[in-house]
């Protein structure tokens, strides 16, 4: 089973004073079929690695997130590559959350 290494950046914007912004960057290693990253409230996974294919990875994202800058109402899967960072937005909680995902490497 192939694994993917992603650079995952989480940006949390507080919607109440003092309107702080928190940025967290991490590297995650995920196998095909595995979930990764979690929301605290509600307690749900954000991403799932569906499969790896050459220099890209097919990732499914949580129904509470939208693909920033795109409208895909019925499609919750996106190809993530090494060049372009993919941004996801969550606007339904007490804070605004943006997740950025970029593929670093695929391990066969």
C-alpha positions as CSV (number, residue, x, y, z in Angstrom):
1,X,0.0,0.0,0.0
2,X,1.4,3.4,-1.0
3,X,1.8,6.3,1.5
4,X,1.8,10.0,0.9
5,X,3.6,12.7,2.8
6,X,1.7,16.0,2.9
7,X,2.5,19.5,4.1
8,X,-0.6,20.5,6.0
9,X,-1.2,24.1,7.2
10,X,-4.1,25.1,9.4
11,X,-5.1,28.7,9.9
12,X,-7.7,29.5,12.5
13,X,-9.3,33.0,12.6
14,X,-11.0,33.9,15.8
15,X,-14.3,35.6,15.1
16,X,-14.5,37.2,18.5
17,X,-12.2,39.8,20.1
18,X,-9.2,39.9,20.1
19,X,-9.6,38.4,16.6
20,X,-6.3,36.4,16.8
21,X,-5.0,34.2,14.0
22,X,-3.2,31.0,14.7
23,X,-1.1,29.2,12.1
24,X,0.1,25.6,12.5
25,X,2.2,23.8,9.9
26,X,2.9,20.1,10.0
27,X,4.0,17.2,7.9
28,X,1.7,14.2,7.9
29,X,2.3,10.6,6.6
30,X,-0.8,8.8,5.5
31,X,-1.6,5.4,4.0
32,X,-4.2,4.9,1.3
33,X,-7.6,4.6,2.9
34,X,-6.6,6.4,6.1
35,X,-8.1,9.6,7.6
36,X,-6.0,12.4,8.7
37,X,-6.5,15.8,10.5
38,X,-9.4,16.3,12.8
39,X,-11.9,19.0,13.9
40,X,-12.4,19.2,17.6
41,X,-16.0,20.4,17.3
42,X,-17.6,18.6,15.7
43,X,-15.4,15.6,16.3
44,X,-14.8,14.7,12.6
45,X,-12.0,13.8,10.3
46,X,-11.1,16.5,7.7
47,X,-9.3,14.4,5.0
48,X,-9.0,10.9,3.7
49,X,-6.3,9.6,1.3
50,X,-8.1,7.7,-1.4
51,X,-5.2,6.7,-3.6
52,X,-1.8,7.7,-4.8
53,X,-1.0,8.0,-8.5
54,X,2.5,9.0,-9.7
55,X,3.1,12.5,-8.5
56,X,-0.4,13.2,-7.2
57,X,-2.8,11.9,-4.5
58,X,-6.6,11.8,-4.6
59,X,-7.9,13.2,-1.3
60,X,-11.5,13.2,0.0
61,X,-12.4,16.2,2.2
62,X,-15.1,16.6,4.9
63,X,-18.6,17.8,3.9
64,X,-18.2,20.8,6.2
65,X,-15.4,22.2,4.1
66,X,-15.5,23.9,0.8
67,X,-12.8,23.9,-1.8
68,X,-11.7,27.6,-1.7
69,X,-12.4,29.4,-5.0
70,X,-14.3,26.5,-6.6
71,X,-17.9,25.1,-6.5
72,X,-18.1,21.4,-6.4
73,X,-21.4,20.7,-4.6
74,X,-21.4,16.9,-5.2
75,X,-17.7,16.3,-5.6
76,X,-15.7,16.0,-2.3
77,X,-12.5,14.6,-3.9
78,X,-9.6,16.5,-5.3
79,X,-6.2,15.7,-6.8
80,X,-3.4,17.2,-4.7
81,X,0.0,17.6,-6.3
82,X,3.5,18.9,-5.5
83,X,3.3,22.3,-7.2
84,X,0.0,23.9,-6.3
85,X,-1.3,24.2,-2.7
86,X,-5.0,23.3,-2.4
87,X,-7.0,25.4,0.1
88,X,-10.2,24.3,2.0
89,X,-12.4,26.6,4.1
90,X,-14.6,25.9,7.1
91,X,-17.0,28.7,8.0
92,X,-19.6,26.9,10.2
93,X,-18.1,27.0,13.7
94,X,-17.0,29.6,16.3
95,X,-13.9,30.2,14.2
96,X,-13.0,30.5,10.5
97,X,-10.6,27.7,9.5
98,X,-8.6,27.4,6.4
99,X,-6.6,24.2,5.6
100,X,-3.9,24.1,3.0
101,X,-2.6,20.8,1.6
102,X,0.3,20.1,-0.7
103,X,1.9,16.8,-1.6
104,X,5.5,16.4,-0.6
105,X,6.2,12.9,-1.6
106,X,4.7,9.5,-2.4
107,X,6.3,6.3,-0.9
108,X,5.5,3.1,-2.8
